[in-house]
Amino acid sequence: MRAFGLAEERPWTPWSRVLFVVGLLVTAANLAISWDDVHRFGGTDLRARVVGARLLALGLDPYRPQPGLAHQEWLFDPHGVFRDISRCPYSPPLLALYALLCWIPYATERLLWFGLEWASLLVSIGWLSRTIRPRRARPWFVVLALVFFAGGSFWRLHVERGQYYAFVLLLFAWSAARLAARGHDDWGSGLPLGIASALRPTVLVVAAPLWLLGYRRTAASAAATAAAIAVLLLPVTGVAYWRDYARLVDTLERAVPYLPPVTSLPYATWVEGADFTRVMDDRSANANVHLLLVTLSGRWGSPALPQVAGLAKAAFVATLAVLLALVWRGRRGRWRPRAVLAVALTTVMVTDHFLPVRWGYTDILYLAPLALVMPFMLRARGRLLLLTVLVALVFGHSLLEPLDSGAGSLLRAVLLTGGLVAWTIAATRRRSGPRPAVSSG
């Protein structure tokens, strides 16, 4: 209990004690299943990053196909089914992170990243729990996090694929803990957000709502940190790798509607002692605006509109403008640091839905904003948001096997995003009065 910031919680309600034990059991069961997954499946997404990191370390461009190296097992990606497109749409800083372990034998590396992903999630839950006030709300957040996140099918998929979102979540938790402890805008709180932005560039939109709500040192620190990391890596990446990375992302964005299903895997095989002949039945959904536009274009009689990428970008700009206008409207109120970060992270989660691919494992990032609004959800006026969150998580959970499908994953993402956006709108409308001076920190 102490690991989750619960040792000093008194009194426990009978229900919270029972549900906490249930959460531990569900998490332990999912951990055991996840451990089996990493032995049975090769980790298709991890393999793409490991090969990309090895190419980066060798001074080769990871964003361009390298067909002449396919005969070398340690540089072979068995799921690289695109002959003219690299399967590595990951930022140079993220590849540099994976390069730290890239020369370890892949089978061993698979287990190491498994441990790091699980450790990042559990540490994030404990860190986020400690930011919650009043303390009596902490057990309920920990129960929600253990049962629906650590015990969720989308987290199992995250680990089976070998994804990296757990590390972004850890950085969100670090920033939340720093802001909660300081109680005001400061440079240090933006540092982890800047690192997260370097690993996943779309996170950088977090700076806009932070700036508008008066947390300008945090926003500036986030942007400066991301820029500094990019500059420090220039001797390794050069400008060319960043240009090729941007070109690859744009190419994949336009190609996604026409790509074959991931389950086809025509070149799958055993590589470096890992089995790539199959992947876990993910029962997930590509929940984003691109999919919506492709579906609508099919109803219009076309398999996929060639303008899907452009339409999605236009929709993103419009949505972001509306969100920032709402934040601008509420900027004069007295904002607590946790509320400011909740609004900023909600903006990041909305951004995810305009990416060409957004699988269910991304939902692990919802833990951070949910922790920040947990006290509000337990109040009388926040019960509707709590109900929305619970419905979203229940219908997308692995315990309900018939409902744990692509539809359940889509429902979870839509309801969680919609609930947080509704909270943001309500929060910005409630703010009024003179804007307080921001402490220097």
C-alpha positions as CSV (number, residue, x, y, z in Angstrom):
1,M,0.0,0.0,0.0
2,R,2.8,2.4,0.8
3,A,4.0,2.1,-2.8
4,F,0.7,3.7,-3.9
5,G,0.7,6.4,-1.3
6,L,-2.0,4.6,0.7
7,A,-0.2,3.7,4.0
8,E,-1.5,6.8,5.8
9,E,-5.0,6.5,4.5
10,R,-7.4,6.2,7.5
11,P,-10.1,5.2,7.7
12,W,-10.5,2.8,4.8
13,T,-14.0,2.0,3.8
14,P,-14.9,-1.7,3.6
15,W,-15.6,-1.4,-0.1
16,S,-12.3,0.3,-0.8
17,R,-10.3,-2.4,1.0
18,V,-12.1,-5.2,-0.9
19,L,-11.7,-3.5,-4.3
20,F,-8.0,-2.8,-3.6
21,V,-7.4,-6.5,-3.0
22,V,-9.4,-7.2,-6.2
23,G,-7.3,-4.7,-8.1
24,L,-4.1,-6.4,-6.9
25,L,-5.3,-9.8,-7.9
26,V,-6.4,-8.6,-11.4
27,T,-3.1,-6.9,-11.9
28,A,-1.2,-10.0,-10.8
29,A,-3.2,-12.2,-13.2
30,N,-2.6,-9.7,-16.1
31,L,1.1,-9.7,-15.2
32,A,1.3,-13.5,-15.5
33,I,-0.6,-13.5,-18.8
34,S,1.7,-10.7,-20.1
35,W,4.8,-12.6,-19.0
36,D,3.5,-15.5,-21.2
37,D,2.9,-13.1,-24.1
38,V,6.5,-11.9,-24.3
39,H,7.6,-15.6,-24.6
40,R,5.0,-16.5,-27.2
41,F,5.1,-13.4,-29.4
42,G,8.0,-11.5,-30.9
43,G,6.9,-8.0,-30.2
44,T,6.3,-6.5,-33.7
45,D,6.5,-2.8,-32.7
46,L,9.5,-3.3,-30.4
47,R,11.3,-5.0,-33.3
48,A,10.7,-2.0,-35.6
49,R,12.3,0.3,-33.0
50,V,15.2,-2.0,-32.2
51,V,16.1,-2.3,-35.8
52,G,15.7,1.4,-36.3
53,A,17.9,2.1,-33.3
54,R,20.6,-0.3,-34.6
55,L,20.5,1.5,-38.0
56,L,20.8,4.8,-36.2
57,A,23.8,3.6,-34.2
58,L,25.5,2.4,-37.4
59,G,25.0,5.8,-39.1
60,L,22.4,4.5,-41.5
61,D,19.0,6.2,-42.1
62,P,16.3,4.3,-40.2
63,Y,13.6,6.2,-42.2
64,R,14.5,4.8,-45.6
65,P,14.3,1.1,-46.6
66,Q,17.6,-0.8,-46.4
67,P,16.9,-3.8,-48.6
68,G,20.6,-4.7,-48.9
69,L,20.8,-5.4,-45.2
70,A,17.8,-7.8,-45.0
71,H,20.0,-10.9,-45.0
72,Q,21.6,-9.8,-41.7
73,E,19.4,-11.2,-39.0
74,W,20.1,-8.5,-36.4
75,L,18.9,-5.9,-38.9
76,F,15.9,-7.8,-40.2
77,D,12.3,-6.7,-39.4
78,P,10.1,-9.7,-40.3
79,H,7.0,-7.5,-40.3
80,G,8.4,-4.9,-42.7
81,V,5.9,-5.7,-45.4
82,F,6.3,-2.4,-47.2
83,R,9.0,-2.7,-49.8
84,D,9.3,1.1,-50.4
85,I,8.3,2.4,-47.0
86,S,10.3,2.1,-43.8
87,R,8.3,0.7,-40.8
88,C,9.9,3.0,-38.3
89,P,7.8,6.2,-37.9
90,Y,9.4,7.0,-34.5
91,S,11.2,10.2,-33.7
92,P,15.1,10.3,-33.6
93,P,15.1,10.9,-29.8
94,L,12.9,7.8,-29.2
95,L,15.2,5.7,-31.4
96,A,18.2,7.1,-29.4
97,L,16.5,5.9,-26.2
98,Y,16.1,2.4,-27.6
99,A,19.7,2.5,-28.9
100,L,20.9,2.4,-25.3
101,L,20.0,-1.4,-25.2
102,C,19.9,-2.1,-28.9
103,W,23.0,-4.4,-29.1
104,I,21.7,-6.8,-26.4
105,P,20.4,-10.1,-27.9
106,Y,16.8,-9.5,-28.9
107,A,15.3,-12.2,-26.8
108,T,16.9,-10.7,-23.7
109,E,16.0,-7.2,-24.8
110,R,12.4,-8.3,-25.1
111,L,12.4,-9.3,-21.4
112,L,14.1,-6.1,-20.4
113,W,11.6,-3.8,-22.1
114,F,8.8,-5.9,-20.6
115,G,10.1,-5.2,-17.1
116,L,10.6,-1.5,-17.9
117,E,7.1,-1.1,-19.3
118,W,5.5,-2.8,-16.2
119,A,7.7,-0.8,-13.8
120,S,6.9,2.5,-15.5
121,L,3.1,1.8,-15.2
122,L,3.2,0.8,-11.6
123,V,5.5,3.7,-10.6
124,S,3.2,6.1,-12.5
125,I,0.2,4.9,-10.6
126,G,2.0,5.4,-7.3
127,W,3.3,8.8,-8.4
128,L,-0.1,10.0,-9.7
129,S,-1.8,8.7,-6.5
130,R,0.4,10.9,-4.4
131,T,-0.7,14.0,-6.3
132,I,-4.4,13.5,-5.3
133,R,-6.0,15.7,-2.7
134,P,-7.9,15.0,-0.5
135,R,-6.1,11.8,0.4
136,R,-9.3,9.8,1.0
137,A,-9.8,9.9,-2.8
138,R,-6.5,8.1,-3.4
139,P,-7.7,4.5,-2.8
140,W,-10.4,4.9,-5.4
141,F,-8.0,6.1,-8.1
142,V,-5.6,3.2,-7.3
143,V,-8.4,0.7,-7.6
144,L,-9.5,2.2,-10.9
145,A,-5.9,2.2,-12.2
146,L,-5.2,-1.4,-11.1
147,V,-8.5,-3.0,-12.3
148,F,-9.0,-1.1,-15.5
149,F,-5.5,-0.1,-16.6
150,A,-2.9,-2.5,-15.2
151,G,-5.5,-5.3,-15.5
152,G,-6.8,-4.2,-18.9
153,S,-6.5,-5.9,-22.3
154,F,-5.1,-2.7,-23.9
155,W,-2.2,-2.7,-21.4
156,R,-1.6,-6.4,-22.2
157,L,-1.6,-5.4,-25.9
158,H,0.9,-2.6,-25.1
159,V,3.3,-5.0,-23.5
160,E,2.8,-7.7,-26.2
161,R,3.6,-5.2,-29.0
162,G,6.5,-3.7,-27.0
163,Q,5.1,-0.2,-27.1
164,Y,6.6,2.9,-25.4
165,Y,3.6,4.8,-24.1
166,A,4.3,3.7,-20.5
167,F,7.4,5.9,-20.6
168,V,5.4,8.9,-21.8
169,L,2.9,8.2,-19.0
170,L,5.8,8.2,-16.5
171,L,6.9,11.6,-17.7
172,F,3.4,12.9,-17.3
173,A,3.3,11.6,-13.8
174,W,6.6,13.2,-13.0
175,S,5.3,16.6,-14.2
176,A,2.1,16.2,-12.3
177,A,4.0,15.3,-9.1
178,R,6.3,18.3,-9.5
179,L,3.4,20.8,-10.1
180,A,1.4,19.4,-7.2
181,A,4.4,19.6,-4.9
182,R,5.4,23.2,-5.9
183,G,1.8,24.5,-6.2
184,H,2.7,27.0,-8.9
185,D,4.2,27.5,-12.3
186,D,7.9,26.6,-12.4
187,W,10.6,25.7,-14.9
188,G,11.2,22.2,-13.6
189,S,7.6,21.0,-14.2
190,G,8.1,21.5,-17.9
191,L,11.2,19.4,-18.1
192,P,9.5,16.0,-18.2
193,L,6.9,17.3,-20.6
194,G,9.7,18.4,-22.9
195,I,11.3,15.0,-22.8
196,A,7.9,13.4,-23.6
197,S,7.5,15.8,-26.5
198,A,10.9,14.8,-27.9
199,L,9.9,11.1,-27.7
200,R,6.5,11.7,-29.1
201,P,6.3,15.1,-30.9
202,T,2.5,15.4,-30.8
203,V,2.8,15.9,-27.0
204,L,4.2,19.3,-27.7
205,V,0.7,20.8,-28.1
206,V,0.7,20.6,-24.2
207,A,2.6,23.9,-24.2
208,A,-0.3,25.9,-25.8
209,P,-2.9,25.5,-23.0
210,L,-0.2,25.8,-20.3
211,W,0.8,29.2,-21.8
212,L,-2.7,30.4,-22.1
213,L,-3.6,29.6,-18.5
214,G,-0.6,31.5,-17.2
215,Y,1.8,28.6,-16.7
216,R,4.3,30.1,-19.1
217,R,7.5,28.9,-17.4
218,T,6.2,25.3,-17.5
219,A,5.2,25.8,-21.2
220,A,8.5,27.5,-22.2
221,S,10.5,24.8,-20.3
222,A,8.7,22.0,-22.2
223,A,9.3,23.6,-25.6
224,A,12.9,24.5,-24.8
225,T,13.7,21.0,-23.5
226,A,12.3,19.3,-26.6
227,A,14.3,21.7,-28.8
228,A,17.5,21.1,-26.7
229,I,17.2,17.3,-27.1
230,A,16.8,17.7,-30.9
231,V,19.8,19.9,-31.1
232,L,22.0,17.7,-28.9
233,L,21.2,14.7,-31.2
234,L,22.1,16.6,-34.4
235,P,25.6,15.2,-34.5
236,V,24.0,11.7,-34.7
237,T,20.9,12.4,-36.7
238,G,21.7,15.5,-38.7
239,V,19.0,17.5,-40.3
240,A,18.5,14.9,-42.9
241,Y,17.1,12.2,-40.5
242,W,14.6,14.7,-39.1
243,R,13.5,15.6,-42.7
244,D,13.2,11.9,-43.6
245,Y,11.3,11.2,-40.4
246,A,8.8,13.9,-41.3
247,R,8.5,12.6,-44.9
248,L,7.9,9.1,-43.7
249,V,5.2,10.1,-41.3
250,D,3.5,12.0,-44.0
251,T,3.8,9.1,-46.4
252,L,2.3,6.6,-43.9
253,E,-0.5,9.0,-43.1
254,R,-1.5,9.0,-46.8
255,A,-1.0,5.3,-47.2
256,V,-2.8,4.0,-44.1
257,P,-6.2,3.7,-45.8
258,Y,-4.7,1.4,-48.4
259,L,-2.4,-0.8,-46.3
260,P,-3.2,-4.5,-45.8
261,P,-4.4,-5.7,-42.4
262,V,-1.7,-6.2,-39.9
263,T,-2.6,-9.8,-39.4
264,S,-1.5,-10.8,-42.9
265,L,2.2,-10.7,-42.0
266,P,3.5,-12.4,-45.2
267,Y,7.2,-12.3,-44.3
268,A,6.8,-13.4,-40.6
269,T,9.3,-15.8,-39.3
270,W,11.6,-16.6,-36.3
271,V,14.2,-13.9,-35.8
272,E,16.9,-13.7,-33.1
273,G,15.1,-16.4,-31.0
274,A,11.7,-14.6,-31.1
275,D,8.6,-15.9,-32.8
276,F,7.2,-13.4,-35.3
277,T,4.9,-15.9,-37.1
278,R,1.8,-14.6,-35.2
279,V,0.6,-11.7,-33.1
280,M,-1.9,-11.5,-30.2
281,D,-5.5,-11.2,-31.1
282,D,-5.6,-7.6,-30.0
283,R,-9.4,-7.0,-30.1
284,S,-8.6,-3.3,-30.4
285,A,-9.7,-0.5,-32.7
286,N,-8.0,2.2,-34.7
287,A,-10.0,5.0,-33.0
288,N,-9.3,8.1,-35.0
289,V,-10.7,10.7,-37.4
290,H,-8.9,9.0,-40.3
291,L,-10.9,5.8,-39.8
292,L,-14.1,7.8,-39.6
293,L,-13.4,9.5,-42.9
294,V,-12.4,6.3,-44.6
295,T,-15.6,4.7,-43.4
296,L,-17.7,7.6,-44.7
297,S,-15.8,7.6,-48.0
298,G,-16.8,3.9,-48.4
299,R,-20.4,4.8,-47.9
300,W,-20.0,7.5,-50.6
301,G,-18.9,4.7,-53.0
302,S,-15.1,5.2,-52.9
303,P,-12.8,2.8,-51.1
304,A,-10.9,5.7,-49.5
305,L,-10.8,9.4,-50.3
306,P,-7.3,10.5,-51.4
307,Q,-8.0,13.7,-49.4
308,V,-8.4,11.8,-46.0
309,A,-5.0,13.0,-44.6
310,G,-5.8,16.6,-45.6
311,L,-9.3,16.5,-44.2
312,A,-8.0,15.0,-40.9
313,K,-5.4,17.8,-40.6
314,A,-8.1,20.4,-41.3
315,A,-10.3,18.9,-38.6
316,F,-7.4,18.8,-36.2
317,V,-6.7,22.5,-36.7
318,A,-10.3,23.4,-36.2
319,T,-10.7,21.2,-33.1
320,L,-7.5,22.6,-31.5
321,A,-8.6,26.1,-32.2
322,V,-11.9,25.5,-30.5
323,L,-10.2,24.0,-27.4
324,L,-7.7,26.8,-27.2
325,A,-10.5,29.4,-27.5
326,L,-12.2,27.7,-24.6
327,V,-9.0,27.8,-22.6
328,W,-8.4,31.5,-23.5
329,R,-11.9,32.3,-22.3
330,G,-11.2,30.7,-18.9
331,R,-7.7,32.1,-18.5
332,R,-8.7,34.8,-16.0
333,G,-9.7,32.4,-13.2
334,R,-7.8,31.1,-10.4
335,W,-6.4,27.7,-11.6
336,R,-4.9,25.1,-9.5
337,P,-1.8,23.4,-11.0
338,R,-3.5,20.0,-11.2
339,A,-6.5,21.5,-13.1
340,V,-4.1,23.3,-15.5
341,L,-2.2,20.1,-16.3
342,A,-5.5,18.2,-16.7
343,V,-6.7,20.6,-19.4
344,A,-3.3,20.5,-21.1
345,L,-3.1,16.7,-21.1
346,T,-6.7,16.5,-22.4
347,T,-5.6,18.6,-25.3
348,V,-2.9,16.0,-26.0
349,M,-5.4,13.1,-25.8
350,V,-7.6,14.9,-28.3
351,T,-4.7,15.3,-30.6
352,D,-4.1,11.5,-30.7
353,H,-7.4,11.0,-32.5
354,F,-6.2,12.9,-35.5
355,L,-3.2,10.6,-36.0
356,P,-3.4,8.1,-38.9
357,V,-3.1,5.1,-36.5
358,R,-4.2,5.1,-32.9
359,W,-4.5,1.7,-31.4
360,G,-6.0,0.8,-28.0
361,Y,-2.7,0.7,-26.1
362,T,-2.5,4.5,-26.4
363,D,-5.4,4.6,-23.8
364,I,-2.8,4.0,-21.0
365,L,-2.1,7.7,-21.2
366,Y,-5.6,8.5,-19.9
367,L,-4.4,7.6,-16.4
368,A,-2.6,11.0,-16.0
369,P,-5.6,13.3,-16.6
370,L,-8.0,11.0,-14.8
371,A,-5.8,11.2,-11.7
372,L,-5.8,14.9,-11.9
373,V,-9.6,15.1,-12.1
374,M,-10.3,12.2,-9.7
375,P,-11.2,14.5,-6.7
376,F,-13.8,16.3,-8.9
377,M,-15.3,13.0,-10.1
378,L,-16.0,11.9,-6.4
379,R,-17.9,15.1,-5.7
380,A,-21.7,15.3,-6.3
381,R,-21.3,17.5,-9.4
382,G,-18.7,15.2,-10.8
383,R,-20.7,12.0,-10.7
384,L,-21.8,12.2,-14.3
385,L,-18.1,12.3,-15.4
386,L,-17.3,9.4,-13.1
387,L,-20.2,7.4,-14.6
388,T,-19.0,8.2,-18.1
389,V,-15.4,7.0,-17.2
390,L,-16.7,3.8,-15.5
391,V,-18.9,2.9,-18.5
392,A,-16.0,3.6,-20.9
393,L,-13.6,1.4,-18.8
394,V,-16.1,-1.4,-18.1
395,F,-17.1,-1.9,-21.7
396,G,-13.5,-1.9,-22.9
397,H,-12.1,-4.3,-20.3
398,S,-10.7,-7.8,-20.6
399,L,-12.9,-9.2,-17.9
400,L,-15.9,-8.8,-20.2
401,E,-14.6,-11.0,-23.0
402,P,-17.7,-10.7,-25.3
403,L,-17.5,-6.9,-25.1
404,D,-13.7,-6.7,-25.2
405,S,-13.6,-6.1,-29.0
406,G,-12.8,-3.4,-31.4
407,A,-16.2,-1.8,-30.6
408,G,-15.4,-1.8,-26.9
409,S,-12.0,-0.2,-27.5
410,L,-13.6,2.5,-29.7
411,L,-16.3,3.2,-27.1
412,R,-13.6,3.5,-24.3
413,A,-11.6,6.0,-26.3
414,V,-14.6,8.1,-27.4
415,L,-16.2,8.3,-23.9
416,L,-12.9,9.0,-22.1
417,T,-12.0,11.8,-24.5
418,G,-15.5,13.1,-24.6
419,G,-15.8,13.1,-20.8
420,L,-12.5,15.0,-20.3
421,V,-13.4,17.5,-23.0
422,A,-16.7,18.1,-21.3
423,W,-14.9,18.6,-18.0
424,T,-12.5,21.1,-19.7
425,I,-15.5,23.1,-21.1
426,A,-17.2,23.1,-17.6
427,A,-13.9,24.1,-15.9
428,T,-13.2,27.0,-18.3
429,R,-16.7,28.3,-17.9
430,R,-16.6,28.3,-14.1
431,R,-13.4,30.4,-14.0
432,S,-14.0,34.1,-13.3
433,G,-12.6,37.0,-11.4
434,P,-9.1,38.6,-11.6
435,R,-6.2,36.5,-12.7
436,P,-3.8,35.8,-9.9
437,A,-0.1,36.6,-10.0
438,V,2.0,33.5,-10.9
439,S,4.7,32.7,-8.4
440,S,8.3,32.6,-9.6
441,G,9.3,29.3,-8.2
